[in-house]
Amino acid sequence: MTRISTLAAAAALAATAAPAFAETTLKVSHYLPAVHGIHTDFIGPWTEQVSQCAGGEVNFEISPGGTQLGNVAKQQEQVLAGVVDIAHGLTGAPRGRFPRTSLVEMPFLSQDAGAATQALWSLYPTHLAEEYKGLKVLALHAHNGGLLHTNGKHVETMEDLNGLRIRTPSPAVSEMLSFLGATPQGLPPGEVYENLQRNVIDGTVFPWDPVKSFGLNEVLTDHLDAGFYTVSFFFVMNQDKYDSLPENVRTCIDQASGDNLVPKFGDWWDKWDAAGREEAEQAGHTITVLSDEERARWREALQPMITKYLETVEGEGVSDAAALYQAFADKIAEYEAAGAAQ
C-alpha cells in the first residue's frame, strides 16, 4: 500500500510540473538573406509576437534564403505540401501561379509600397482569394517603385536600354523590359551578384533595399530611379495546419496578421530603401532620376504592352483581367491620395 501511495504521489507531482499544453513548433521559410528587413523587422518579430501572445504554447523555426527551404520558387508549394507551415514568397516566381495578384506589377501603377499593399489587401477577399486555395493568407504586400541598376552602363533614356541584359523578377516586368528594348533575364535574387560580377547580365531591376541586402552595390555603378513597377509578395500558412491549432493560438496569429500587419509595410520599405540608397551614395555611384519627359515616353511606349499582356492573361483563364487591372489602378490612386492628404 505504501509503494502504491508513493507512485501515485510521484505521478501527481509530475503532472503538476509538466506544462498544461503541448508545445507546437511551426516551420517558417522565406527566400531573403537573414540580414534583410523582411527577416529582421517583419518575420522574426512576427513570430516573437505570436509566441508571446500564446504564452509560449507555440514557437517557430525560421529558414531564410540560403537554407534548404529558402528557394524562392518553392515557397508556395512547400506550404501546400506541409513541408513548412508558413512561407513568404514572390507571387511571380515561378510564373503563372498567381496571375490575378500579379496584375499589380503592371508598369507605372504605383511607386508607393504602402498604397500598393493596401490595394492588394483591399481586393484580396473579392478579387484574389481564389488563387490561394488551401492557404490561410496572413498578408499580401508590394515594394516601393523599382529602379534599374546597372554595372558600367549609364541609362537615362529608352534608347540606352537597347540590348541590355537585365535581370527580371516576374512575367509582367519581363514584358515591360522587352517593350523598352532590353533583354530580360530570369534569375533568382540570390544569383544576381555572381552574374553581374561575371558580366553575364548588365543590370537588374530592384527597389533599393535588396541592392544592399544582397551586397549588389559592390558590383553596380549606376542607378536609374524610375519607379516604373512594383512586385507583389505573399505571406501564407497551410490552412489545415492553421485549423488544427488551438483556438488561442489561431487568435494570436490573426491578431499579428491581416489588417494589423498590412499597414506596416509602407514604412518598412521606406526604411529599407533608404539604407540601400545611402550605401550607393557613399560608394560614389551615379544616381539618375528618370525625367518627366522620358517617363511620359516610357508610358506611351508601354501602352501596347499593357494591352497585349492583359489579353494574354485573359486567354490563360483570367476572364476579367482588364477590369481587375482597372480595379488595382483605382484602389492604388485612392490610397495614394489618402496618404498624400495625411
N, C-alpha and C positions, 0 to 999 in steps of 0.2 A: 504494500500500500504506500509506503514511504517513497519507493522508487517511482511509482506512478505519479505521485504528487509532485515529485521533483521534476519529472519530464514535463508535466503539464505547466508547471511554473516557468520552465525554460522556454516552452513554446509560446507562452503568453508574453514573456519578456522579448522574444524575437519578433513577435508580431507588433509589439509596441515600438521597437527600434526601427523596423522596416518602414520605408516611405508608404504613404497612403495611396500612392499612384504608381503606375508602371511608366517609367520614363521612356519617351519616344524620341528617336533621333531621325531627323529629316535631312535628306541629302539635297543640296542646292548646287547648281552649276551655272557658270556663265563663261564667256569666251574672252574676256578682257584681262589684262595683267592685274595682279593684286595691288599694284600701286595706283590704278585708275580710280577716279572718283566713284564710278559705278560700284566698285568693291568697297572703298574706304568710307564713302559718305552715304551710300544707299544700301547695298545688300548686307554688309556687315552690321551696321546699326539696326537695320530692319529685323534681322534675326535676333539681335540682342533685345530689341523691344518686345518681340513676340515671346521670347523665352522668359523675360522678366514678368510680363503680364500674366503668363501661365504659371508663375510660381516655380519655374524650373521643371515643369512637367514635360516640356519639350526642349530639345536642343538641336543644333544644326551642324552639319559638316559641309563646308563650302569648298567647291572645286573650281578655281578660276581658270583663265586661259593659261595654256602651257601644261595643264594636267591632262590625264587620260580622258576626263569628262569635259574638257574645256574646248572641244571642237565647235566652231561657230555653226557649222552645217548640221550638227546633230542635236541641238538644244531641244527642239520641239519633239523629235522622235524619242529622245531619252525620257522625257516626261510621260509621253503617251505609253511607252513600254514599261514604265515604272523603274527604269534604271536609276533615275533620280526622281525626287518628289517635286522639286521646284526648279525652274530654269529661267534665265534671262537670255534673250537672243534677238537676232535681226530678223524682221519679217521677210526680207528679201533674200535670205540665204538658208537653204537653196531656193532657187527660182520657183515661183508658181504656187507656193503653199498658202500664201495669204494675199491673193490678188486684189481683194477688196480693200484691205487695210493699206496695202502698198500704194494705192492711188494718192495718198497724202504726199508721196515722194515726187509728184509731177513738178516740172520746173516752175520756179517763182511763186509757188503757192504760199510759202511762208519763210521768213528769216528768223522767226521767234519761236524758240523751243516751248515756251510756256503756252503760247496761243495754239501751236500745232498739237501739243499734248492734250490740251483741254478739248480741242476739236475731236481728236481721236476718241477720248473718253466719253464725250457727249454723244457721238454717233455709234459707239460700240453696241449699246443694247438694241437699237433699231436697225442698224445697217451692217454691223460687222460680226455679230455674235455667232452666226452660222459657220464661220471659219474656225471656231475654237471648240468644236465638239470634243468631249472627253477631257476638257481643260477647265479649271477654275481660273479665270482671268483676274489677276491681282492688280495689274496696271498695264496700260499701253502708253507709250510716250515717244517723243521725237527729239532730235537735237536742233540746235541753232543752225541758221543757214550755212551750208557747206562752202568751203573755199577750194580753190585749185592751188596745189602746192607742187612746185617743180624743182628739178635739180639741173642747174645750168641752162635753163630755158626761161626766158622772160616773156610773160604773156600779159598783154593789155587788151588785145582785140581778138575778134573771132578768127582772123587770118593767122594769128600767132599760134592757134591751136592745131592748124592743119598738120596731120600726120603724127602728132604727138601720141605716144603710147601712155594712156592714163588709166590707172587702177580704178575700178568702179565697184560700188557696193551692192548694186541692185539692178534689175532689168530696166526700170524707168530711167535711172541715171545713165545706164549704158546707151539707151536710145537717145537721150539728150546729148551726150558727148559725141555720138556718131553724127547727129544733125549739125553739130557745131564744127565738125571737121576732124575731131580727134579719133583715135583708135582705142576703144575701151578694152581693158584687160581685167578679167575677173580674177581677183585674188583675195584670200582671207586677210584680214588686217595684220595678222602676225607675220605674214610673208612679204609685206611691203618693204621693210627696211632692206632686206637682202637683195630684193630685185631692183631697188633704187641704187644700192651700192654697186651692183654688178652692171648697171646701165641696161637692164632688161626692160625697164619702164622708164619713162621720162618724168613721170609725176603721179600724183594721186589726188583724189578728192576726199576731203575730211573736214569736219569742223576743227577748231584749233586744239581741242583737248586731247584727242588721240595722237596728234603730232608730238605732244610732249610725252604722253604715257608710253608710246611705242618707240621713243627715242629718235623720231624721224628728223628732228632739227639737225641732227648730225650729218644727214645725207640729203638735205634740201638747201636751196639757196634763195628761192623766190616764192612769193605767196600772192595770189590774186584774190582779194577779198570781194568775192562776187555774190555770196549769199543767194545762190541760184537754185538750191534744192535742200531738202531735208531727208532724213532717213528715219524709219519707224522701228520700234522695238517692242517686244512683248515680255511680260513678267507673269509667268503662269505656273499653275500647280496641277498635278494629276487629280482629276475630280474625285475618283474613287478613294484616293488616299485622303483627300480633304474630308470626304463624307465619313470616313472611318474614324476620324479623330474625335475625342471627347468634345462636348459642346463648348466648354470653356476655352479650349484651345482654338476651336474654329472661330469663336468670338474674338479672341486675341488677334488671330490672323486677319479677320475682317477689319478690326479697328486700326491695324497698321497699314492697310492696303486701300485700294479704290479711291474714294473721294478724299480720304485723309492723306494719301500718298501722292496722287497725281499733281496737286498744286505745287509740290516741292521741286519738280524737275526744271522749271524755268530758271529759278535762282541757282540751282546746282550747275546747270550747263553754263550759265554766265560766269560762275566762279571757275569752272574747269577750263573754259575757253580763255579766260584772262591769263591763266598761268601759261598756257601754250603760246599765246601771242607774246607775252613778256619774254619768254625764253628765246623766241625767234628774234625779237628786237635786240636782246643782249648779245646774240650771236652775229649781229650786223647784217641780217638778211634784208633783202629788198621786199617791202610790202606795198602792194599797189591796190588801190580801191577801184573797182570797176566804175567807169564814168556813167553818168545818167544817159548820155547819148549811146554809149556802147550797150548799156543794159537794154535800152529800147530796141536796138538792133537784134540782140540775142532773143528777146521776147518775140519779135516778129519772125525770126528765123525758126523758132521752135513751135510756132502755131501748127504747122503741118505735122510735126512730130506728135504733138498732143492729140490731134485728131486721129492719126494713124494708131497711136498706142491705145486709145480708148476703143477704137474699132477692133483691134486685136484682142483686147481683154474681153470685149463683148462676145467675140467669136469663140472664146475659150470658156464661156459659160456665165460671165457676169453681165446679165442682160441689161442692167441699169447703170452701167459704168459711167455714162455721161452725166446722169442725174446724181450719182454718188460723188463724182468729181466736183460738180457744182455745189453739192452739199458741203464738201470739205472747204471749198473756196468761201462760201457764205459763213460757215462757222469760224474759220480762221479770221476772216475780216471782223466778225463780231467780237472775238476775244482780243484781237489786236487793238480794236477801238476802245474796248473796255480797259485794257492795260494802259493805253496812252492817256486815258482820262483820269487815271489814278494819280 
